[in-house]
Amino acid sequence: QVQLVESGGGLVQAGGSLSISCAASGTTFLLNDIGWYRQAPGKQRELVATISRGGRTNYADSVKGRFTISRDNAKNTVYLQMTSLKSEDTAVYYCNAEIMTLSLSFWGQGTQVTVSS
């Protein structure tokens, strides 16, 4: 089992920056991709960014050039640095981690990011 704990969410003005993190514990040595997803009120959860164990990244078109995902395998932590934030970035941000060999997927409890215009 893997436990994920997000932190760092909050309120920020449009155009500002915010960094959130996801700390993993448990069977972390089996983890493959770790990613961030978000869900705004009344909308489906959507992919924001993912990073592989080797550092390969993938971003949603809506955040390319503004968000940066990074990973510290020694600390079992993934970070999402968000810049040039827009009101449409307001959502609950969830951390997701996968163990592909076991077809397992884990979710954190989510952290709220609110961008005021």
WOSULJO-V395115 format. One record per residue. N is the residue number from 1. PSI is psi in degrees with one decimal (999 if undefined). Layout:
BEGIN
n: [N;N]
psi: [PSI;PSI]
END
This chain:
BEGIN
n: [1;2;3;4;5;6;7;8;9;10;11;12;13;14;15;16;17;18;19;20;21;22;23;24;25;26;27;28;29;30;31;32;33;34;35;36;37;38;39;40;41;42;43;44;45;46;47;48;49;50;51;52;53;54;55;56;57;58;59;60;61;62;63;64;65;66;67;68;69;70;71;72;73;74;75;76;77;78;79;80;81;82;83;84;85;86;87;88;89;90;91;92;93;94;95;96;97;98;99;100;101;102;103;104;105;106;107;108;109;110;111;112;113;114;115;116;117]
psi: [152.9;134.7;137.1;131.0;116.8;153.5;162.1;-1.6;170.8;-162.0;132.7;150.8;153.2;136.9;-9.7;-174.5;153.6;144.7;133.6;155.0;159.5;115.7;127.8;144.4;163.2;-136.6;61.2;-21.3;-14.6;-5.7;138.8;-110.3;141.7;139.0;169.8;134.3;161.6;154.0;115.9;158.4;128.8;5.7;162.5;154.9;137.1;153.9;137.2;-55.4;150.9;158.2;134.4;171.3;-31.0;-3.0;3.6;130.4;156.3;134.2;148.6;147.0;-33.3;-16.4;-3.5;134.2;-12.3;-33.9;147.2;125.0;140.1;165.2;135.6;98.7;-31.4;-32.9;-1.7;44.8;139.8;139.9;150.9;109.8;121.5;125.8;167.7;48.2;144.7;161.4;-31.5;-5.0;-7.2;124.6;171.1;127.1;127.1;139.7;139.5;137.2;142.8;142.5;98.2;-38.3;-24.1;3.5;45.4;144.4;134.7;147.9;144.8;-179.5;-13.6;151.4;135.8;130.9;122.4;123.7;118.6;139.6;999]
END
